[in-house]
Amino acid sequence: MAFEERYNVPPFDPNDPRDVMSDTARRIMIRAFQEAMHTVDAQSGEDLQDIMGGLLLGLVCVMSAHMETTDQSHAAIRSSLIRLAPWAVDMMRSFDDLPPLAEA
């Protein structure tokens, strides 16, 4: 099953402001990751996991800064991350024409 079928989404549209906004955020995260890789000289998979954790924490902090500080808003951030993680991995795979991973 292709990414578009599983998630019921059309391909990227450079004229869609939401697609452009999402792609801009993706590019910013790639630059942040590249900066972290250059700065810390990561040598192992464990290092990469630490960098990913730091980037994820930064993302959560930015999202939280734009919301009220409540258990409900923090739960919304967590549930969004859990829901979006499989989509993000499958989207990345679609860039290489790979199908989505099997659902766990």
Secondary structure in CASP SS format (residue, H / E / C, confidence):
PFRMAT SS
TARGET T0000
AUTHOR 0000-0000-0000
METHOD secondary structure of the structure
MODEL  1
M C 1.00
A C 1.00
F H 1.00
E H 1.00
E H 1.00
R H 1.00
Y H 1.00
N C 1.00
V C 1.00
P C 1.00
P C 1.00
F C 1.00
D C 1.00
P C 1.00
N C 1.00
D C 1.00
P H 1.00
R H 1.00
D H 1.00
V H 1.00
M H 1.00
S H 1.00
D H 1.00
T H 1.00
A H 1.00
R H 1.00
R H 1.00
I H 1.00
M H 1.00
I H 1.00
R H 1.00
A H 1.00
F H 1.00
Q H 1.00
E H 1.00
A H 1.00
M H 1.00
H H 1.00
T H 1.00
V H 1.00
D C 1.00
A C 1.00
Q C 1.00
S C 1.00
G H 1.00
E H 1.00
D H 1.00
L H 1.00
Q H 1.00
D H 1.00
I H 1.00
M H 1.00
G H 1.00
G H 1.00
L H 1.00
L H 1.00
L H 1.00
G H 1.00
L H 1.00
V H 1.00
C H 1.00
V H 1.00
M H 1.00
S H 1.00
A H 1.00
H C 1.00
M C 1.00
E C 1.00
T C 1.00
T C 1.00
D H 1.00
Q H 1.00
S H 1.00
H H 1.00
A H 1.00
A H 1.00
I H 1.00
R H 1.00
S H 1.00
S H 1.00
L H 1.00
I H 1.00
R H 1.00
L H 1.00
A H 1.00
P H 1.00
W H 1.00
A H 1.00
V H 1.00
D H 1.00
M H 1.00
M H 1.00
R H 1.00
S H 1.00
F H 1.00
D C 1.00
D C 1.00
L C 1.00
P C 1.00
P C 1.00
L C 1.00
A C 1.00
E C 1.00
A C 1.00
END
